[in-house]
Amino acid sequence: MCGWVLFAFWTFLLLPLWIIVGRWRLKSLALRLPAPAEWPAVAIVVPARDEAAMIEEALRSLLSLDYPQLEIIAVDDRSQDATGAVMDRLAAEDARLKVVHVTELPAGWLGKNYAMHRGAAVARAPWLLFTDGDVVFAPETVRLAMKCVAARRLDHLCMNPGLVPGTYWENALTVCFGLIFFAGFLAWLVPTRWKGAYCGIGAFNLVRTSVYREVGGFERLRLDVLDDVKLGKLIKHSGFRQQLLVGEDLIRVRWQHSFWGVVRGLEKNSFAALHYSVRELVTTTAILLVVFLTPYAGLALLPGQAAWGYVGSLVVLHATYAFLAVRANVGARVAPVLPAMLLMFIYVMWRSAVVTLKQGGVRWRDTLYPLDELRRNQFR
């Protein structure tokens, strides 16, 4: 009986992801939608700190967009490398690019949040698009996105990027995180009015400027580590219309550049996602161990028909993981290591908690943000 309960649980949670990844693709959806009567201006805000290796390619991809009304605001967040100089050089070549240099971080702000706040403050367009300094756009991306928001009368559109493949283990852990993220946030319910399902993605958060300002923008999220997700939560909880789509080859990013880089990248966010609570960490760990590992135990320990429910659970889990990996351009060959990646994800959560508690806060890009302040300033 337990096996079939788990099978029903995983079927309910994961099969909708096949619809999202298979059918909620911006390129295929937008091709069926009419163009708006007028193209509203879009301001793209790109915060970057020490991104000299990628910032030129990212900004040139934005300057190559085929959208008719565009301003690009690049924010140099106290970079110690050539990031700011690259931005200034490109701005001298194209008047659509404006550069904001942040030289000091005010008290009570996370660096990236303040950089996005500063960029949005100088924008004059009726739409804001927040992205990262290592994301590469295809020329038609913004035009297709604006067709979608106009036709569906959206206030916020977030989009999952395609991955630039890295090492085998890097790809495996990144896709595992994606599976947990989209299943945990009940991504297929994001377009509904239910406030419990929301989403925000740092690579692509497109929002009406009036909505951004009405909800308080990053001023409300000054010290919230989960800046992209919490912007989506803030918008959804304020009653505005939201949609999640899949970008695939329209936007591409290599999130981290090694397996350990993925671990370190998740270190900043994992304990924050649990509200810096050890009790929530223990509870979440217990739930993950039960729902993820029980099917493997049932398959190994139970004979014949008694194990069929567990077998069904594993088929759904591994098939969905493989499907997401294929659509993310990293290939289904990562499918056999799913249980190892699930255990690794639990390790990442505990490592995040231990590191955060030990150092008394979150250290990111050479700045330590005190834990007491982070706890007090989370958007709940």
Sine and cosine of phi, psi and omega as CSV:
sin_phi,cos_phi,sin_psi,cos_psi,sin_omega,cos_omega
0.00,0.00,-0.69,0.73,-0.02,-1.00
-0.86,0.51,-0.62,0.78,0.00,-1.00
-0.89,0.46,-0.66,0.75,-0.01,-1.00
-0.96,0.28,-0.50,0.86,0.10,-0.99
-0.90,0.44,-0.69,0.72,0.04,-1.00
-0.91,0.42,-0.62,0.78,0.04,-1.00
-0.88,0.48,-0.70,0.71,0.03,-1.00
-0.89,0.45,-0.64,0.77,0.01,-1.00
-0.87,0.48,-0.77,0.64,-0.05,-1.00
-0.94,0.33,-0.55,0.84,0.05,-1.00
-0.90,0.44,-0.71,0.70,0.02,-1.00
-0.89,0.45,-0.64,0.77,-0.12,-0.99
-0.99,0.16,-0.59,0.81,-0.19,-0.98
-0.97,-0.24,-0.54,0.84,-0.06,-1.00
-0.88,0.48,-0.56,0.83,0.09,-1.00
-0.87,0.49,-0.40,0.92,0.04,-1.00
-0.90,0.43,-0.46,0.89,0.06,-1.00
-0.91,0.42,-0.59,0.80,0.03,-1.00
-0.94,0.35,-0.71,0.70,-0.02,-1.00
-0.86,0.50,-0.81,0.59,-0.08,-1.00
-0.95,0.31,-0.54,0.84,-0.04,-1.00
-0.99,0.13,-0.54,0.84,-0.14,-0.99
-0.85,-0.52,-0.40,0.92,-0.02,-1.00
-1.00,0.02,0.81,0.58,-0.01,-1.00
-0.98,-0.22,0.80,-0.60,-0.11,-0.99
-0.84,0.55,-0.72,0.70,-0.10,-0.99
-0.87,0.50,-0.75,0.66,-0.05,-1.00
-0.95,0.32,-0.58,0.81,0.01,-1.00
-0.93,0.36,-0.72,0.70,-0.09,-1.00
-0.92,0.39,-0.49,0.87,0.00,-1.00
-0.90,0.44,-0.39,0.92,0.00,-1.00
-1.00,-0.08,-0.02,1.00,-0.07,-1.00
-0.97,-0.24,0.52,-0.85,0.03,-1.00
-0.96,0.27,0.46,-0.89,0.09,-1.00
-0.96,0.27,0.56,-0.83,0.03,-1.00
-0.92,0.39,0.39,-0.92,0.01,-1.00
-0.89,0.46,-0.58,0.81,0.06,-1.00
-0.72,-0.69,0.57,-0.82,0.03,-1.00
-1.00,-0.09,0.95,-0.32,0.02,-1.00
-0.94,0.34,0.50,-0.87,0.00,-1.00
-0.92,0.40,0.55,-0.84,0.01,-1.00
-0.81,-0.59,0.75,-0.66,0.11,-0.99
-0.97,-0.26,0.84,-0.55,-0.01,-1.00
-0.98,-0.20,0.86,-0.51,-0.03,-1.00
-0.97,-0.23,0.84,-0.54,-0.07,-1.00
-0.83,-0.55,0.99,-0.10,0.09,-1.00
-0.99,0.16,0.59,-0.81,0.01,-1.00
-0.44,-0.90,0.67,-0.74,0.12,-0.99
-0.73,-0.68,0.85,-0.52,0.01,-1.00
0.81,0.59,0.75,0.66,-0.01,-1.00
-0.92,-0.40,0.53,0.85,-0.09,-1.00
-0.85,0.53,-0.49,0.87,-0.05,-1.00
-0.93,0.36,-0.45,0.89,-0.11,-0.99
-0.84,-0.54,-0.29,0.96,-0.20,-0.98
-0.90,0.43,-0.56,0.83,-0.01,-1.00
-0.92,0.39,-0.71,0.70,0.02,-1.00
-0.88,0.47,-0.67,0.75,-0.01,-1.00
-0.90,0.44,-0.74,0.67,-0.02,-1.00
-0.92,0.38,-0.62,0.79,0.03,-1.00
-0.90,0.43,-0.56,0.83,0.06,-1.00
-0.91,0.41,-0.58,0.82,0.05,-1.00
-0.94,0.33,-0.63,0.78,0.03,-1.00
-0.93,0.37,-0.31,0.95,0.02,-1.00
-1.00,-0.06,0.04,1.00,0.03,-1.00
-0.88,0.47,0.58,-0.82,-0.04,-1.00
-1.00,-0.01,0.28,0.96,-0.03,-1.00
-0.98,0.21,0.67,-0.74,-0.16,-0.99
-0.96,0.27,-0.49,0.87,-0.05,-1.00
-0.81,-0.58,0.97,-0.26,-0.20,-0.98
-0.59,-0.80,0.72,-0.70,0.24,-0.97
-0.78,-0.63,0.63,-0.77,-0.05,-1.00
-0.87,-0.49,0.82,-0.58,-0.04,-1.00
-0.89,-0.45,0.96,-0.27,0.02,-1.00
-1.00,-0.09,0.78,-0.63,-0.05,-1.00
-0.92,-0.39,0.91,-0.42,0.05,-1.00
-1.00,0.08,0.96,-0.29,-0.09,-1.00
-1.00,-0.03,0.98,0.20,0.13,-0.99
0.84,0.55,0.62,0.79,-0.06,-1.00
-0.91,0.42,0.59,-0.81,0.07,-1.00
-0.98,-0.19,-0.06,1.00,0.01,-1.00
-0.93,-0.36,-0.42,-0.91,-0.10,-0.99
-1.00,0.04,0.21,0.98,-0.05,-1.00
-0.81,0.59,-0.78,0.63,-0.03,-1.00
-0.89,0.46,-0.63,0.77,0.00,-1.00
-0.91,0.41,-0.63,0.77,0.04,-1.00
-0.89,0.45,-0.69,0.72,0.03,-1.00
-0.86,0.52,-0.73,0.68,-0.02,-1.00
-0.89,0.46,-0.64,0.76,0.00,-1.00
-0.90,0.44,-0.69,0.72,0.01,-1.00
-0.93,0.36,-0.58,0.82,0.03,-1.00
-0.90,0.43,-0.54,0.84,0.04,-1.00
-0.93,0.37,-0.38,0.92,-0.01,-1.00
-1.00,0.03,-0.43,0.90,-0.12,-0.99
-0.59,-0.81,0.87,-0.49,-0.08,-1.00
-0.93,0.36,-0.26,0.97,0.03,-1.00
-0.95,0.32,-0.30,0.95,-0.03,-1.00
-0.99,-0.11,0.85,-0.53,0.10,-1.00
-0.93,-0.36,0.56,-0.83,-0.03,-1.00
-0.86,-0.50,0.75,-0.66,0.11,-0.99
-0.91,-0.41,0.82,-0.57,0.02,-1.00
-0.97,-0.23,0.88,-0.48,0.10,-1.00
-0.99,-0.10,0.89,-0.45,-0.04,-1.00
-0.98,-0.20,-0.41,0.91,0.01,-1.00
-0.67,-0.74,0.59,-0.80,0.03,-1.00
-0.99,-0.13,0.88,-0.48,0.02,-1.00
-0.90,0.43,0.45,-0.90,0.07,-1.00
-0.88,0.48,0.60,-0.80,0.06,-1.00
0.99,0.12,0.34,0.94,0.01,-1.00
-0.72,-0.69,0.59,-0.80,0.31,-0.95
-0.98,0.18,0.54,-0.84,-0.09,-1.00
-0.86,0.51,-0.77,0.64,-0.05,-1.00
-0.91,0.41,-0.66,0.75,0.00,-1.00
-0.87,0.49,-0.66,0.75,0.00,-1.00
-0.93,0.37,-0.63,0.78,0.03,-1.00
-0.88,0.47,-0.68,0.73,0.02,-1.00
-0.93,0.37,-0.61,0.79,0.06,-1.00
-0.87,0.50,-0.72,0.70,0.00,-1.00
-0.90,0.43,-0.67,0.74,0.02,-1.00
-0.89,0.45,-0.70,0.72,0.00,-1.00
-0.91,0.41,-0.50,0.87,-0.05,-1.00
-0.92,0.40,-0.49,0.87,-0.02,-1.00
-1.00,-0.09,-0.08,1.00,-0.01,-1.00
-0.96,0.29,0.60,-0.80,0.02,-1.00
-0.88,-0.47,-0.05,1.00,-0.07,-1.00
-0.99,0.17,0.41,-0.91,0.02,-1.00
-0.97,0.25,-0.13,0.99,0.07,-1.00
-0.77,-0.63,0.61,-0.79,0.06,-1.00
-0.89,-0.46,0.71,-0.71,0.11,-0.99
-0.85,-0.53,0.90,-0.44,0.06,-1.00
-0.99,-0.11,0.77,-0.64,0.04,-1.00
-0.62,-0.78,-0.01,-1.00,-0.04,-1.00
-0.95,-0.32,0.29,-0.96,-0.10,-1.00
-0.98,0.22,0.04,1.00,0.04,-1.00
-0.85,-0.53,0.24,0.97,-0.04,-1.00
-0.99,-0.12,0.75,-0.66,-0.01,-1.00
-0.95,-0.30,0.78,-0.63,-0.07,-1.00
-0.97,-0.23,0.60,-0.80,0.22,-0.97
-0.98,0.21,0.46,-0.89,-0.12,-0.99
-0.83,0.55,-0.55,0.83,-0.10,-0.99
-1.00,0.01,0.01,1.00,-0.19,-0.98
-0.84,0.54,-0.81,0.59,-0.08,-1.00
-0.92,0.38,-0.62,0.78,0.03,-1.00
-0.87,0.50,-0.71,0.71,0.02,-1.00
-0.92,0.40,-0.63,0.78,0.01,-1.00
-0.90,0.44,-0.66,0.75,-0.01,-1.00
-0.95,0.32,-0.49,0.87,0.15,-0.99
-0.87,0.49,-0.66,0.75,-0.05,-1.00
-0.93,0.36,-0.73,0.68,-0.04,-1.00
-0.92,0.39,-0.53,0.84,0.02,-1.00
-0.94,0.34,-0.73,0.69,-0.06,-1.00
-0.93,0.37,-0.57,0.82,-0.05,-1.00
-0.98,-0.18,0.04,1.00,0.05,-1.00
0.81,0.58,0.76,0.65,-0.02,-1.00
-1.00,0.07,0.41,-0.91,0.13,-0.99
-0.96,-0.27,-0.37,0.93,-0.05,-1.00
-0.51,-0.86,0.80,-0.60,0.09,-1.00
-0.82,-0.57,0.86,-0.52,0.12,-0.99
-0.92,-0.40,0.48,-0.88,-0.13,-0.99
-0.65,-0.76,0.73,-0.68,0.02,-1.00
-0.99,0.12,0.78,-0.63,-0.05,-1.00
-0.99,0.13,0.35,-0.93,0.22,-0.98
-0.97,0.25,0.50,-0.87,-0.03,-1.00
-1.00,-0.05,0.65,-0.76,0.23,-0.97
-0.99,0.11,0.90,-0.44,-0.12,-0.99
-0.87,0.50,0.60,-0.80,0.08,-1.00
-0.86,-0.51,-0.66,-0.75,0.03,-1.00
-0.96,0.27,0.28,-0.96,-0.05,-1.00
-0.83,0.56,-0.78,0.63,-0.08,-1.00
-0.96,0.29,-0.55,0.84,0.11,-0.99
-0.87,0.50,-0.75,0.66,0.02,-1.00
-0.88,0.47,-0.69,0.73,-0.06,-1.00
-0.88,0.48,-0.71,0.71,-0.03,-1.00
-0.95,0.31,-0.61,0.79,0.02,-1.00
-0.89,0.45,-0.70,0.72,0.01,-1.00
-0.92,0.39,-0.61,0.79,0.05,-1.00
-0.88,0.48,-0.69,0.73,0.05,-1.00
-0.87,0.49,-0.67,0.74,0.02,-1.00
-0.88,0.48,-0.67,0.74,0.03,-1.00
-0.87,0.50,-0.74,0.67,-0.02,-1.00
-0.91,0.41,-0.65,0.76,-0.03,-1.00
-0.88,0.47,-0.80,0.60,-0.10,-0.99
-0.96,0.29,-0.54,0.84,0.08,-1.00
-0.94,0.34,-0.70,0.72,-0.04,-1.00
-0.91,0.42,-0.54,0.84,0.01,-1.00
-1.00,0.00,0.12,0.99,0.00,-1.00
0.74,0.67,0.85,0.52,-0.20,-0.98
-0.86,0.51,-0.49,0.87,-0.04,-1.00
-0.94,0.33,-0.23,0.97,0.02,-1.00
-0.99,-0.13,0.02,1.00,-0.01,-1.00
-0.84,0.54,-0.65,0.76,-0.02,-1.00
-0.95,0.33,-0.21,0.98,-0.02,-1.00
-0.98,0.19,0.12,-0.99,0.02,-1.00
-0.99,0.17,-0.14,0.99,-0.04,-1.00
-0.91,0.40,0.84,-0.55,-0.09,-1.00
-0.97,0.25,-0.21,0.98,0.02,-1.00
-0.97,0.26,-0.24,0.97,0.03,-1.00
-0.92,-0.40,0.90,-0.43,-0.03,-1.00
-0.53,-0.85,0.21,-0.98,-0.02,-1.00
-0.37,-0.93,0.48,-0.88,0.14,-0.99
-0.45,-0.89,0.65,-0.76,-0.08,-1.00
-0.73,-0.68,0.83,-0.56,-0.09,-1.00
-0.86,0.51,-0.49,0.87,-0.02,-1.00
-0.94,0.33,-0.44,0.90,-0.06,-1.00
-0.34,-0.94,0.99,-0.11,0.13,-0.99
-0.86,-0.51,0.97,-0.24,-0.03,-1.00
-0.97,-0.26,0.85,-0.52,-0.11,-0.99
-0.63,-0.78,0.57,-0.82,0.12,-0.99
-0.87,0.50,0.72,-0.70,0.00,-1.00
-0.88,0.48,-0.63,0.77,0.01,-1.00
-0.89,0.45,-0.61,0.79,0.04,-1.00
-0.93,0.36,-0.71,0.70,0.04,-1.00
-0.81,0.58,-0.72,0.70,-0.03,-1.00
-0.95,0.30,-0.60,0.80,-0.01,-1.00
-0.89,0.45,-0.65,0.76,-0.04,-1.00
-0.99,0.14,-0.14,0.99,0.04,-1.00
0.98,-0.20,-0.12,0.99,0.07,-1.00
0.78,0.63,-0.53,-0.85,-0.05,-1.00
-0.97,0.25,-0.15,0.99,0.17,-0.99
-0.87,0.49,-0.56,0.83,0.04,-1.00
-0.98,0.19,-0.25,0.97,-0.12,-0.99
-0.85,-0.53,0.55,0.83,-0.13,-0.99
-0.80,0.59,-0.68,0.73,-0.09,-1.00
-0.86,-0.52,0.52,0.86,0.03,-1.00
-0.98,-0.17,0.91,-0.41,-0.06,-1.00
-0.88,0.47,-0.54,0.84,-0.02,-1.00
-1.00,0.05,0.83,0.55,-0.17,-0.99
-0.85,0.53,-0.71,0.71,-0.08,-1.00
-0.94,0.34,-0.72,0.69,0.01,-1.00
-0.91,0.40,-0.67,0.75,-0.05,-1.00
-0.94,0.34,-0.47,0.88,0.13,-0.99
-0.89,0.47,-0.68,0.73,0.06,-1.00
-0.89,0.46,-0.65,0.76,0.02,-1.00
-0.91,0.42,-0.68,0.74,0.01,-1.00
-0.87,0.49,-0.69,0.73,-0.01,-1.00
-0.92,0.39,-0.72,0.69,-0.04,-1.00
-0.91,0.41,-0.67,0.74,-0.02,-1.00
-0.93,0.36,-0.30,0.95,0.06,-1.00
-1.00,0.04,0.03,1.00,0.12,-0.99
1.00,-0.02,0.28,0.96,-0.03,-1.00
-1.00,-0.09,0.30,-0.95,-0.09,-1.00
-1.00,0.09,0.73,-0.68,-0.12,-0.99
-0.73,-0.69,0.53,-0.85,0.03,-1.00
-0.58,-0.81,0.60,-0.80,0.12,-0.99
-0.92,-0.38,0.76,-0.65,0.08,-1.00
-0.76,-0.65,0.21,-0.98,0.01,-1.00
-0.97,-0.24,0.80,-0.60,-0.05,-1.00
-1.00,0.04,-0.54,0.84,-0.07,-1.00
0.76,0.65,-0.86,-0.50,-0.11,-0.99
-0.98,0.19,-0.03,1.00,0.04,-1.00
-0.96,0.29,-0.58,0.82,0.11,-0.99
-0.71,-0.70,0.71,-0.71,-0.07,-1.00
-0.75,-0.66,0.57,-0.82,0.03,-1.00
-0.41,-0.91,0.58,-0.81,0.23,-0.97
-0.98,-0.20,0.96,-0.27,-0.22,-0.98
-0.86,0.50,-0.75,0.66,0.06,-1.00
-0.68,-0.74,0.29,-0.96,-0.16,-0.99
-0.94,-0.33,0.37,0.93,0.11,-0.99
-0.13,-0.99,0.22,-0.97,0.07,-1.00
-0.87,0.50,-0.72,0.69,0.00,-1.00
-0.92,0.39,-0.49,0.87,0.08,-1.00
-0.89,0.46,-0.62,0.79,0.06,-1.00
-0.90,0.43,-0.68,0.73,0.04,-1.00
-0.86,0.52,-0.73,0.68,0.00,-1.00
-0.92,0.40,-0.60,0.80,0.02,-1.00
-0.90,0.44,-0.60,0.80,0.03,-1.00
-0.98,0.19,-0.30,0.95,-0.04,-1.00
-0.86,0.50,-0.64,0.77,-0.04,-1.00
-0.91,0.41,-0.59,0.81,-0.19,-0.98
-0.99,-0.14,-0.45,0.89,-0.23,-0.97
-0.90,0.44,-0.76,0.65,0.00,-1.00
-0.93,0.36,-0.55,0.84,0.06,-1.00
-0.88,0.47,-0.63,0.78,0.01,-1.00
-0.89,0.45,-0.37,0.93,0.03,-1.00
-0.98,-0.18,0.34,0.94,0.04,-1.00
0.85,0.52,0.51,0.86,0.01,-1.00
0.81,0.58,0.58,0.82,-0.06,-1.00
-0.94,-0.34,0.85,-0.53,0.06,-1.00
-0.91,0.41,-0.60,0.80,0.02,-1.00
-0.88,0.47,-0.70,0.71,0.05,-1.00
-0.90,0.43,-0.58,0.82,0.04,-1.00
-0.88,0.47,-0.74,0.68,-0.01,-1.00
-0.90,0.44,-0.70,0.71,-0.01,-1.00
-0.89,0.45,-0.72,0.69,0.00,-1.00
-0.89,0.45,-0.65,0.76,0.03,-1.00
-0.87,0.49,-0.71,0.70,-0.01,-1.00
-0.88,0.48,-0.69,0.73,0.00,-1.00
-0.90,0.44,-0.71,0.70,0.00,-1.00
-0.88,0.47,-0.67,0.74,0.02,-1.00
-0.88,0.48,-0.66,0.75,-0.02,-1.00
-0.93,0.38,-0.80,0.60,-0.14,-0.99
-0.96,0.26,-0.47,0.88,-0.02,-1.00
-1.00,0.02,-0.66,0.75,-0.17,-0.99
-1.00,-0.10,-0.38,0.93,0.02,-1.00
-0.85,0.53,-0.65,0.76,0.04,-1.00
-0.86,0.51,-0.60,0.80,0.03,-1.00
-0.93,0.37,-0.65,0.76,0.03,-1.00
-0.91,0.42,-0.67,0.74,0.01,-1.00
-0.89,0.46,-0.66,0.75,0.02,-1.00
-0.90,0.44,-0.62,0.78,-0.06,-1.00
-0.97,0.24,-0.53,0.85,-0.20,-0.98
-0.97,-0.25,-0.39,0.92,-0.11,-0.99
-0.98,-0.21,0.59,-0.81,-0.02,-1.00
-1.00,0.03,0.47,-0.88,0.23,-0.97
0.71,0.70,-0.78,-0.63,-0.11,-0.99
-0.89,0.45,-0.43,0.90,-0.01,-1.00
-0.89,0.45,-0.35,0.94,-0.05,-1.00
-0.99,-0.14,-0.02,1.00,-0.13,-0.99
-0.88,0.47,-0.64,0.77,0.03,-1.00
-0.87,0.49,-0.64,0.77,0.03,-1.00
-0.93,0.36,-0.62,0.79,0.05,-1.00
-0.88,0.47,-0.70,0.71,0.04,-1.00
-0.87,0.49,-0.65,0.76,0.04,-1.00
-0.88,0.48,-0.69,0.72,-0.02,-1.00
-0.93,0.37,-0.58,0.81,0.05,-1.00
-0.89,0.46,-0.72,0.69,0.01,-1.00
-0.89,0.46,-0.71,0.70,-0.02,-1.00
-0.88,0.48,-0.81,0.59,-0.09,-1.00
-0.95,0.33,-0.58,0.81,0.02,-1.00
-0.91,0.41,-0.66,0.75,0.01,-1.00
-0.92,0.39,-0.67,0.75,0.03,-1.00
-0.88,0.48,-0.70,0.72,0.03,-1.00
-0.91,0.42,-0.65,0.76,0.01,-1.00
-0.88,0.47,-0.71,0.70,0.03,-1.00
-0.90,0.45,-0.61,0.79,0.01,-1.00
-0.91,0.42,-0.66,0.75,0.02,-1.00
-0.90,0.44,-0.71,0.71,-0.02,-1.00
-0.94,0.33,-0.36,0.93,0.05,-1.00
-1.00,0.02,0.09,1.00,0.06,-1.00
0.95,0.31,0.37,0.93,0.02,-1.00
-0.93,-0.36,-0.14,0.99,0.13,-0.99
1.00,0.01,0.50,-0.87,-0.07,-1.00
-0.97,0.25,-0.08,1.00,-0.05,-1.00
-0.92,0.39,-0.17,0.98,0.07,-1.00
-0.99,0.16,-0.19,0.98,-0.13,-0.99
-0.82,0.58,-0.65,0.76,-0.05,-1.00
-0.90,0.44,-0.37,0.93,-0.10,-1.00
-1.00,-0.09,0.23,0.97,0.00,-1.00
-0.81,0.59,-0.75,0.66,-0.02,-1.00
-0.86,0.50,-0.61,0.80,0.04,-1.00
-0.91,0.42,-0.62,0.79,0.01,-1.00
-0.95,0.32,-0.54,0.84,0.07,-1.00
-0.90,0.43,-0.68,0.73,0.07,-1.00
-0.91,0.42,-0.60,0.80,0.03,-1.00
-0.91,0.42,-0.60,0.80,0.03,-1.00
-0.90,0.44,-0.64,0.77,0.06,-1.00
-0.90,0.44,-0.66,0.75,0.07,-1.00
-0.86,0.51,-0.66,0.75,0.00,-1.00
-0.87,0.49,-0.68,0.74,0.02,-1.00
-0.87,0.49,-0.73,0.69,-0.02,-1.00
-0.93,0.36,-0.63,0.78,0.04,-1.00
-0.89,0.45,-0.67,0.74,0.04,-1.00
-0.85,0.52,-0.69,0.72,-0.01,-1.00
-0.91,0.41,-0.72,0.70,-0.03,-1.00
-0.89,0.45,-0.73,0.69,-0.01,-1.00
-0.89,0.46,-0.70,0.72,-0.02,-1.00
-0.90,0.44,-0.71,0.71,-0.02,-1.00
-0.93,0.36,-0.63,0.77,-0.04,-1.00
-0.91,0.42,-0.67,0.74,-0.04,-1.00
-1.00,-0.05,-0.01,1.00,0.08,-1.00
0.96,0.27,0.43,0.90,0.02,-1.00
0.32,-0.95,-0.18,-0.98,0.00,-1.00
-0.96,-0.27,0.82,-0.57,0.08,-1.00
-0.98,-0.21,0.84,-0.55,0.00,-1.00
-0.60,-0.80,0.80,-0.60,-0.02,-1.00
0.78,0.62,0.76,0.64,0.13,-0.99
0.95,0.32,0.20,0.98,0.05,-1.00
-0.85,-0.52,0.74,-0.67,0.05,-1.00
-0.99,-0.16,0.83,-0.56,0.02,-1.00
-0.97,-0.26,0.89,-0.46,-0.13,-0.99
-0.87,0.50,0.64,-0.77,-0.08,-1.00
-0.89,0.45,-0.65,0.76,-0.01,-1.00
-0.85,0.52,-0.67,0.74,0.02,-1.00
-0.91,0.41,-0.67,0.74,0.00,-1.00
-0.89,0.46,-0.67,0.74,0.01,-1.00
-0.89,0.45,-0.67,0.74,-0.06,-1.00
-0.94,0.34,-0.43,0.90,-0.16,-0.99
-0.94,-0.34,0.30,0.95,0.10,-0.99
-0.96,0.28,0.64,-0.77,0.14,-0.99
-0.99,0.11,0.89,-0.45,-0.05,-1.00
-0.95,-0.32,0.00,0.00,0.00,0.00
